[in-house]
Amino acid sequence: MNLPNKLTVMRIILIPLVLIFLLPLPWSQVAPWNDFLLNGGRLIALLFFMIASYTDYLDGHIARSRGIVTNLGKFLDPIADKMLVLSVFIALTELGRISSWIPVIILFRELSVTGIRLLAAKDGVVIAASKLGKLKTVTQMIALILLLLDVSLQTLLPASVFLTGLNLLGNIALLVCIITTFVSGYDYLKKNQKLLR
């Protein structure tokens, strides 16, 4: 368990913290907590998400620069990314910010790629994230940062020009991430079609 892998594990640990500060709790006795979230508390979720996203860059950078890339890291890093991204997309669906189609599309792609990785692992091959796969993750995280900022500021800046622009920017980033999700998924299938035969 080297430093990059510890950072990957830390990314997984941060997921519940993001969700705690993002989603309202369903019990009536915690109404003050829900009020706290609506009055800027969700910015803490955004902060935790940004820290988690940064560890994705940091663990890969450290592993490559120090020459300590491991099979565990190649396996665990994309799993941590999927857990983080899908958790927040599903939370945003619950909050009504995005359509449930978005996490379904992303989940379909991720399960397809994971299936390919499992087939490769059977032959002792570990498929690391491709450049398109990394681009997909970056565009997803950028979109999620903008969407989380939008959700966090909605009750603080109602009907403002800034919020309208942020909403539009978040939707554009969401469209870009969906396109890269499709393209990178197709790229994995095309490059590894021999595993499916």
C-alpha positions in Angstrom: 0.0 0.0 0.0 2.2 2.8 -1.3 1.3 6.6 -1.2 -0.6 6.7 -4.5 -2.8 3.8 -3.4 -3.4 5.4 0.0 -4.5 8.6 -1.8 -6.9 6.4 -3.9 -8.3 4.8 -0.7 -8.7 8.3 0.7 -10.8 9.3 -2.3 -13.2 6.4 -1.5 -13.3 7.5 2.1 -14.3 11.1 1.1 -17.4 9.9 -0.8 -19.6 9.5 2.3 -18.5 13.0 3.5 -19.5 14.5 0.1 -22.9 12.9 0.4 -23.5 13.8 4.0 -23.0 17.5 3.2 -25.0 17.3 -0.1 -28.2 15.4 0.6 -30.9 16.3 3.1 -31.5 13.8 5.8 -35.1 12.3 5.8 -35.8 12.5 9.5 -37.8 15.5 10.9 -35.7 15.8 14.0 -32.7 16.9 11.9 -34.5 19.8 10.2 -31.8 22.3 11.4 -29.2 20.2 9.5 -31.3 20.4 6.3 -31.6 24.2 6.8 -27.8 24.3 7.2 -27.3 22.5 3.8 -29.7 25.0 2.1 -27.9 28.0 3.5 -24.4 27.2 2.2 -23.6 23.9 3.9 -23.5 22.2 0.5 -20.4 24.2 -0.3 -18.6 21.8 2.1 -19.7 18.9 -0.1 -18.2 20.8 -3.0 -14.9 21.2 -1.1 -14.7 17.5 -0.2 -15.5 16.6 -3.8 -12.7 18.9 -5.1 -10.2 17.4 -2.7 -11.3 13.9 -3.8 -11.0 14.9 -7.5 -7.5 16.3 -6.8 -6.3 13.0 -5.3 -7.2 11.4 -8.6 -4.6 13.6 -10.3 -2.1 13.4 -7.4 -2.0 9.6 -7.0 -1.3 9.1 -10.8 1.3 11.8 -10.9 3.2 10.5 -7.8 3.0 6.9 -9.1 4.4 7.7 -12.5 7.0 10.2 -11.3 8.4 7.8 -8.7 8.0 4.7 -10.8 5.7 3.0 -8.3 2.8 2.1 -10.6 1.3 -1.1 -9.3 -1.4 -3.5 -10.6 -3.4 -2.7 -7.4 -3.3 1.0 -8.3 -4.3 0.3 -11.9 -7.3 -1.7 -10.6 -8.2 0.5 -7.6 -7.9 4.0 -9.2 -10.6 3.6 -11.9 -12.9 1.9 -9.3 -12.5 4.8 -6.9 -13.3 7.3 -9.8 -16.4 5.4 -10.7 -17.6 5.3 -7.1 -17.0 9.0 -6.6 -18.6 10.2 -9.9 -21.6 7.9 -9.8 -22.3 8.7 -6.1 -22.5 12.4 -6.8 -24.4 12.0 -10.1 -27.0 9.9 -8.3 -27.2 12.5 -5.5 -27.8 15.2 -8.0 -30.6 13.2 -9.5 -32.2 12.9 -6.1 -31.9 16.7 -5.7 -33.6 17.2 -9.1 -30.7 18.9 -10.7 -30.1 16.3 -13.5 -32.2 13.7 -15.2 -31.8 10.0 -14.1 -30.8 9.3 -17.7 -27.3 10.7 -16.9 -26.2 8.3 -14.2 -27.8 5.4 -16.2 -25.7 6.2 -19.2 -22.6 6.6 -17.1 -23.3 3.4 -15.2 -23.9 1.5 -18.5 -20.5 2.6 -19.8 -18.7 1.9 -16.6 -20.2 -1.6 -16.3 -19.2 -2.4 -19.9 -15.6 -1.3 -19.4 -15.4 -3.1 -16.0 -16.7 -6.3 -17.8 -13.8 -5.9 -20.3 -11.3 -5.5 -17.5 -12.6 -8.6 -15.8 -12.3 -10.6 -19.0 -8.7 -9.3 -19.4 -7.9 -10.1 -15.7 -8.9 -13.7 -16.3 -5.9 -13.9 -18.7 -3.7 -12.1 -16.2 -3.9 -8.7 -18.0 -4.6 -5.5 -16.2 -6.1 -2.8 -18.4 -5.0 0.7 -17.2 -7.1 3.7 -17.9 -6.7 5.0 -21.4 -6.1 8.7 -22.3 -9.7 8.9 -23.5 -10.8 7.3 -20.2 -8.8 9.9 -18.2 -10.3 12.7 -20.3 -13.8 11.3 -19.6 -13.0 11.3 -15.9 -11.7 14.9 -16.0 -14.8 16.2 -17.9 -17.1 14.4 -15.5 -15.4 15.9 -12.5 -15.4 19.4 -14.1 -19.1 19.0 -14.8 -19.8 17.8 -11.3 -17.9 20.7 -9.7 -20.0 23.2 -11.7 -23.2 21.3 -10.9 -22.4 21.1 -7.2 -21.6 24.9 -7.2 -24.9 25.5 -8.9 -26.8 23.4 -6.3 -24.9 25.0 -3.4 -25.7 28.5 -4.4 -29.3 28.2 -5.5 -30.8 29.3 -2.2 -28.1 31.8 -1.6 -28.3 33.6 -5.0 -31.9 33.0 -6.2 -32.7 34.3 -9.7 -29.3 35.9 -10.2 -27.6 36.5 -13.5 -24.5 34.6 -12.2 -26.6 31.6 -11.2 -28.3 31.6 -14.6 -24.9 31.6 -16.3 -23.6 28.9 -13.9 -26.6 26.7 -14.7 -26.0 27.0 -18.4 -22.3 26.3 -18.0 -23.0 23.3 -15.9 -25.4 21.9 -18.5 -22.8 22.5 -21.3 -20.1 20.7 -19.2 -22.6 17.9 -18.6 -23.2 17.5 -22.3 -19.4 17.4 -22.9 -18.9 14.7 -20.3 -21.7 12.6 -21.7 -20.0 12.8 -25.2 -16.6 11.8 -23.8 -18.3 9.0 -21.8 -19.7 7.5 -25.1 -16.5 8.0 -27.1 -14.2 6.6 -24.4 -16.6 3.6 -23.9 -16.6 2.9 -27.6 -12.8 3.2 -27.7 -12.4 0.5 -25.0 -14.8 -1.8 -26.8 -13.0 -1.3 -30.1 -9.5 -1.8 -28.7 -10.5 -4.9 -26.7 -13.0 -6.5 -29.1 -10.9 -9.7 -29.2 -11.7 -10.3 -25.6 -15.4 -10.4 -26.5 -15.0 -13.1 -29.1 
